[in-house]
Amino acid sequence: MNTTTLAQPAAKPLAGVLASLGLAALLPSLAISSANVALPTLATAFGASFAQTQWVVLAYLLATTTLIVGAGRLGDLIGKRRLLLAGIVLFTIASGLCALAPTLPLLIAARALQGVGAAAMMALTMAMVGAALPKAHTGRAMGLFGTMSAVGTALGPSLGGVLIGMLGWQAVFAVNLPLGLAAFVMAWRCLPADRGQGGAAGFDLPGTLWLALALAAYALAMTQHIGLLAAAAMGLLLFLRTEARAASPLMRLDRLRDPALSAALAMNALVSAVMMATLVVGPFHLSGALGLGAAAVGALMSIGPMVSAVSGVPAGRLVDRFGSRRMTQLGLAVMALGCALIALLPASLGAIAYVGPLALVTPGYALFQAANNTGVMADVAAEQRGVVAGLLTLSRNLGLITGASAVAAAFARGGLGLSFAIATGLLAIAVGLTRPRELQSREM
């Protein structure tokens, strides 16, 4: 479809813009969480091992992680709305291919294609905020994105379970067809047209490929084989060398020397690693140490995403009212308190010793995400919003991948107490990163 030849609606109501961006933010998280619950069924359906079926999840994560920055930069060049619409179309078509896949390798390939579309959606929903919304509503939009991501994470397992039970594993992927169509129609009708973009002639393909290689090697090193860290380091060096010489680099390296941006990206990675602790360690603690059944574990684990979903939009309003720096610090402090309580409360208190403090961690996370993302995106030039949004999402994904490996190792060695003592320490480091003078000056 040629998106440049059709007439654009004259009015872009705030509610329509928020709704369209929110749905586009929901689908990528729903696609990952709903697929997780299908893995045992897929193993049976295809006669595959758990390690083989894991690639249904891993292929999607690798595609989104390796291409997110490139997708953001390409949106800056050819138009954010245009590429967001293309990403939704690709995501939707790939979802249909997943549902029709006759073999596991073809399903994995379709999931990788779905991840490519999701990378554009994840980067450009955030990047569209500056173009589509007044600056005074930036925090509200970031809070909404956090809410929709949490809703997708919480809804995915239960929705996936129901769909598999009623219609089979194919329904987990087919459900994205009507949702993707709705997302496309809403984005087409509600988002403002791109203005002033040229073409992709200046796109830094070599830099994108080297960065993708480095990120893929790192992700696989954390999840599959630690020896790939050497390949990740080599890919990173080649990427930096390419960027230093490129006429139109994927990202300007001097941006990474900006203390405010570097601190925000580092905080995002640290906090994401902590949140992965709740997702990885929680089920093992509740089922192993406390002896709870699968249904009880699932219900208790859904409390965190539900609290985060409810608190996302109010968190964004707080950021709009009180500023990004103070709300970043408050969110981190609340998270640190919750993690410290999990580490210190006696196991004799039962599930409440874990779930109670978790009800502090998740709204703290929602507040941090809204504040940190707002602080970063508020003053970014229009031609750089895509790549900066991609960097934010990349730092989150790298934190999740690293946290899954590091926190699992800590839990295996020292149990729940050690895992969340480390998490508390990571949050203390993040609080320290809010101190640079440049970051303090970034108020809404």
N, C-alpha and C positions, 0 to 999 in steps of 0.2 A: 504493500500500500504506500502510495506517495503521500506522505504527511504534509508536504509543502503546498499541495494544490487545493486542498479542501478548505472551505471557509471556517474561520474560527469564531466561537461565540464571543460577543462583545464584552459581557460581564463575567467576572471571575469571583463569585462570592467566597468569602473566607471559609465558610463551612464546607463548600464543595472542594476547595483546594485541600483542606485538612483531611477530608474523608478520602479523597483519591490518593493522596500521599500515604495516608495511614494504611489503606488496603494494600498498596504496593509494598509497604514495609512489613505487613503481616505475612504475606505469602512465602518469602524465603525462610522465615523461622518455622512456619507451619510445615514446610516441605522437609525440613531436617528432623523435626521432632516426631512427626507422624511416621516417617520412614524407619526410625529406630525401632518402633514397636513391631514392625513387620519382619524384622530380620529372622526370628525363629521360623515363621511361616515360609519365608523365602528359602531358607535352608532345606526345609522339607520339600517344597514344591520343585526345586531344581536339583535335589539330591546333592547339595553342596555342604561344605564345612562352614563353621561359624567364621573362621578366618577369611574364607572366600566371600561370604555374604557381607562381611564388614566393608568391603569395597563399594557396596551400594551407598554407604554413608561417606566413606573416605573420598570417593571420586567427586562427590558434590562439594565437600569441604575443600579439597584441593583446588577445584576449579574456581570457587569463590575467592579463596585466599590468594591464589596466584594472579588472578586477573582483576582484582578490585581496583587497584591503583590505575592500571591501564584503562579500565572502563571509565573511571572518573575523568582521566585526562582526555579520552576520546570524546566524552560528553562536552568538555570545555571547548573542544575544537569544532565539532559538527552540530552542537546543540543539545542541551541537557534533556529537554522534553522529547526531542526526536529519538535520542538513544534510549531514554527510559521506556518509551513506547515500543521500540524494537526489542528491548530486554524482556518486556512483558510478553510480547508475541513469542519470542524464542523460548521463554520459560514455559508458556502454555503448550506450545507444540511439543516440546521435549517431555512434558508431563504426559501427553497422549502417547508418545513413543514408549515411555516407561510402562504404561498400562498395557500396551500391545506387545511388549518384548517377549519373544518366545524362548529366549535363553538368558542365562545369567550374564554372560559377557555383553550381550546387546543391552540388557537392562543397565549395566554399569556404564556403558557408553552413553546411553540416553540420560543417565543421572549426571554425568559430566557435562553434557550439553545443557541440562537444566541449570546446573551450577553457573555456567557462563551467563545465561540470562539473569540469574539471581544476582550475580556480581554487578551487573549494570543497575538492577533495581536497588540494591543495597547502597551503592555509592551515590546514585543520582536522586533518590528520594531526599536524602539529607542536603545534597547540593542545590536542589530546587527551592529550598526554603527561602534563601536570599532573593531569588528572582520572583517568587510567587506570593510572598507574605510580607507585610510590614515588619520592620525591625522589632517593634514593640511586642510582636507575637512570636518571636523566635523561640523563646523558652517554652512556650506552650506547645509549639510544634515538636520540639525535641522531646518533651515529655510524652506527647502522643506517640512518637516513634517507639519510645521505650515501652509504653503501654501495649502497643500492638505486637511488638516483639515478644513481650512476656505472655500476652494472650496466645500467640502462636505456639510458644513453648509449652504452656499449660494445656492448651486444647489438643495439641497434636497427639499425645499418647492415648487419651480417651477417645477422640474422634477416630484415630487409626484403628483402635481395638474394635470399636463398633462396626466400622466399615469392613474390616477383615472378617468379622464374625458373620455379617449379613451377606456380603457380596464377594468376598475374596480379596487377596492382596492387591489385585489390580485397582480396586476402588480407592486405595490410599493415594494413588497417583492420578486417577481419573477425576477425583474431586477438585483438582486444581484447574480443570477445563472451564467449568462455569465461573469459578472464582477469578481465573485469569482473564476471561472475557469481560467480566464486570470491572476488573481493575483497568483494562484497556479502555473501555468505554468511558469510565469516570475520568481517567487521566486525559483522554482526548477532549472531553467536553469541558473539564474544569481547570486544567493547567494552562498558563499563558504561553503563547507561541514564543519560540526562540527568536532572538533578534541579534543580528550582527555577526552570527557565526559564519565561518568560511567552510573549509572542507578538512579532510583528514590528511592532506598532503604533508603537513608538518608533524604528523604523528611519529613518535620515536619508537619504531618497531624493534630495533636491536636492543635498546634499553629495556623495553617491555619484556622481551624474551629472556634476557639475562636475569631480570628481577624475578620473573616467573620461575626460572630454573632454581634460583637461590631459595625462594620461598617453598617450592615443592620439595626440594631436598631437605630443608629444615623441618617441614611438617612431617615428612616420612621418617626423618631421624628421630623425632619425638614419639612417633606412633609405631614405627616398624623396626628401624635399624639405626642405632646411634652413630654408626660409622659414616653415615651420609652427611654428618656435620661438616666434614672436610669439603664435600661438594657444595654445600651451602655457602661456606666461606669463600670458595673460589668463585661461585656465581655472584656473590655480593661484590667481590673485588672487581670482577669484569663489569658489573653494572655501574659501579662508581667510576671506573675508567671511561666507560662509554658516555656517561652523563657529563663528565668533565669536558668532553670533546664535542658533544652533540650541539648542532646549531639550534635545534628546538628540542631540548631534553624533556623526558617524561616528567621529571620534577626538577626544579631548581635546587641544587644542593645547598645553596645559601639559606633556603627556607628551613632546612633542618638545623641550621645554626641559630635559628631564632629561639631564645630560651623559653619563651612562652609556649610555642608550638611543641618543642621537644619535651618540655615538662608535661604538657597535656597528653601527648602520645604515650609517654612513659607511664603516667598515672593510669591511662586507659588500659594499658597492657597489664599492669599490676593488679588493678581492680578486677579485670576479667579473669586473671589467674585465680584470684580469691573466689569469685563466683563459681568457677569450675570446681573448686573444692566442695562447695555445697552440692553440686550435681554428681560428683564422682564418689565422694566419701559418704555422703548421707545415706544412700541405699544400703551400702555395706554395713554401716554402723547400725542402722535400724533393723536390718534383717539378721545380721550376724551377732552383734553384741546384745541386742535387745530381743532377738528371737521373734520379730513380728512377721506376719505373713505378707505375701505379695500385695494383696489388696490394701492392707493397712499401710504398707510402705508407699504404695502409689498415692494413696489419699494424703498421707502426711507430706510427701514430696511435692504435691501440687499446691500446698499452702504458700510456699515461697513465691512461685510465679503469679499466683492469684493476688497476693498482697502487692507485688510489684505492679501488676496490671492496674489495680485500683489506685495506686499512689502515683502513677506516671504523670497524668495530666495535672493534678494538684502540685506536683513537684515542679512542673514547667511554669505554672503560675507564680510559684514562689521565686523562681529564677528571674522571671520578668519583673517582679516587684522589688526584690532585694539584691539582685546582681549575681553574676556568675561566680565570682571568687568566694564570697562568703558562703554561698550554697554548696560550692564544691567542698569547702572545708567541713561544713556541717554534715554533708552526706558521707564523707570519709570518716568523720568522727563517730557517727552513728553506726556505720559498718564495723569499725574497729571495736566499739563497745560490744556489739553482738558477737563478733568472732571471739573476743576475749572471754565472754560469758560461756560460749560453747566449750572453750578450752578448759575453763576453770570449774564449771558446775559439776557436781558429782554424778556419776552414772546411775546412782541409786534413785535419782529423781525420774528416771525413765525417759520416755519420748519427749516430755515437756522440756527437759534440759537441752534438747537439740532444737525442737520446733519453736519454742518460745523465743530464744535469741535470734533464730532465723527470721522471725517476724520483725526484728530490728534491722537485720542485714539487708533484706530485700527493698524496703522503702528507702534506706540509705543509698542503695545502689541506684534506684530510680532517680533520686535527687542528684546524685553525682553525675549520672549520665546526662541528664538534662542540662545541668550547669556546665559541665566540661565541654559538651558538644556545642552549647550556645557560645561559650567563651571563645572557642576556636573559630567557629563559623561566622561570628558577628562581623568581623572586620576584614574578611578575606575578599580580595578583588574578584569580580564576576568571572574573569577568565581563569581563575585558579580554584574555584569552589569545588569542581568535580574531583580534582586530584587530591585536595586537602580532605574532602569527605572520604575519598578512598583510603587515604592514610589513616584516618580515624578508625574506619572499619577494619583495616588491615591490622592495626595495633590491637584491636579487640580480639580478632581471630587468632593472632599469634599468642596473646595472653591465654586464651582458652586452650590452645594446643599445648603450650608449655605447662600450664597449670594441670592439665589432665595427666601429664607424665610426672611432674615433680610432686604434686600433692598425693598421687597414688603411691609413689615411692615412700613419702613421709608417713602415710597411713600404714603401709606395710611394716615399717620399722617401729613406729611409736604410737600407733593408734590415733584416735580422734584428738586427744590432747595435743600431740605434737603437730598434727596437721593444722589445727586452728591457731596454735601458737605461732607457727610460721605465717599463717594468713594474717594474723594481727600485726606481725612484724612488717609484712609487705605493705599493709595499709599505713603503718607509721612512716614508712619511707615515702609513700604517696603524699601524706600530709606535709612532709618536709619539702616536697616538690612544688607545693603551692606558694612557696615563699619568694621566688624570684620577683624582682621589682617589676619586670615587664608583665608578669602574669597578674600582679596585684592591680595594675592599672587597667586591666580589661574588665570594666564593669558594663552592665547593660544600660 
